[in-house]
Amino acid sequence: CSRVAVDTMTLSAAISACEKGCEWEKALLIFSDASQSKIKFEMITWSAAISACEKGLQWEIALQLVGMMARNAVLPDRICYCAAISACENCGKWEKALEFFSVSLRRRVESHRITFNTTISACAKAGEWEKALRLFIVMAQDNIEP
């Protein structure tokens, strides 16, 4: 393995460990400190940081990180979108969850039942049953099992 790959893996593991320990602030501090170095963040690093924000109920930061990915020439995958949507769901931000779900579809990110279910749940929790039902219908049309 090259030094950069090991550093990226170590960084991602440290951020993920903080996420699992419900230490989102520490995860973001590690992420921020590493961004000052020459380490090139890979998808797993971004995903770990976004997931830490999800667990820490930091929906705004999660969405900012997804936005930063494009500026760093990394296209968010469904795991990143799902974690950001889940952060919105957990904070009652159904409009943002729905918005990010729509962005993921426009960017042709592979749809997945977890992403659909998380967005449906965000709408349902807010009493937006009509939007939840529409998403369920789209999910069925795309042959994605709930």
N, C-alpha and C positions, 0 to 999 in steps of 0.2 A: 504494500500500500504506500501511496505517496504521503508526504507529511500533511498536505492540505486535506486529503480525504480523511485521515485520522483526526485532524483538528475539527473538521466539520462533524464527524461522527461523535466525537467527545462533546463538542458544543451542544449538539442536538440531544445527546443523552442527559447532559446536565440540565438543560431546559425542561426536558420531559420529566426528569426526576423532581424538579421543582413543581411542575404541573401536578404530578401525582401526589405530592405532599401539600397541595393547596397553597403553594407559595408563589402566586402569580407575580408579585412584585420582584422577587428574587429572579424569577425566570426572565422577566423583562430587563432587569439590570444586567444579567449575563448576556442577553441578546444585544442590548444597547452597547455594552462594553466591547463585545465581539465585532459589532458593526464598525467600530473605529479601527479595527485591525484589517489585515489583508485577507482574512478568511472569506471565501466566497460561500454565501449561504446557499444551501441546496433546499429542495422542496421539503425535506424532512425537518430542517431547521425552522423554516417558516411555519410549517404545520404545528410543530411543538409549541412555538410561541403563541400562535393563534389559539391552540387548545388550552394553554395556560390562561389566556384571557377569558376563554369560555368558562373554565372552572371557577375563575375569580370574578365572574359576572361583570367583566369589563368589555361590554359589547362595542363601545366606541373605539377602543384601542384595537380590538379584533378586526373591525372594519377598516381601520387605518392601515393595519398590517397587510391586509389583502390588497389594499390600494397601493401600498409601497412595493409589493411584489412586482407589478408590471414595470415600475420605474427602475427596478433592479433586474430586468430581463428574465424574470421567472413568472411563468403563467400559473395562476392558482389552479389546483386540481380540485376534484370533488370533496376531498377530505378537508381542505382549507375552507372551501365554501360552506361545507356542512358544519364545521366548528364555528364559523362566524355566524351562520344562521342560528345555530343552537344558542350561542351567546345572546343573540337578540331575543330568541324565544324565552330563555331563562330570565330575562329582564323585562318581559312584557312588551317588547318592541316589535310587534307583529308586522307593522308597516315596513320596517327595515328588513325584517326576515324575508318578507315577500319581495321587496325590492332586490335584495341580494340573490334570492332564488331566480328572479327574472334575469338579472345580470348573468348568472351562471348559464342560463339557457341561451341567452344571446351570444355568449362567448363559446357556445357549443361544448361546454363542459359536460361530460357524460352524466346523464341523469341516473340517480340511484334511489332506491326505496328509502334509505335513511334520510336523504336530503328532502325528498317529498314529505315523508312522515314528520320530520322536524318542522317544516314549513306549515304543514296542515295543522300540527299541534299548536304552533304559535298563533295561527288564525283562530282555532277553536277556543283556546284559552282566553282570547280577547272577545269571544262571542261573535266572531266574524264567520259564522257557519256557512254562509253562501260562498265565500272565498275558499274556505276549506273544502266544500263540496266540489267546486270547480277544479281545484287541484287534484282531488281524488278522481274525478272524471278524466282529467288529462293523464293521470298516472295509469289508469286502466287502458286508455287509448294507446299509451306507449308500451303496453304489456308489461308493466312493472307491478309486481305483487306487493300489496301493502305489508 
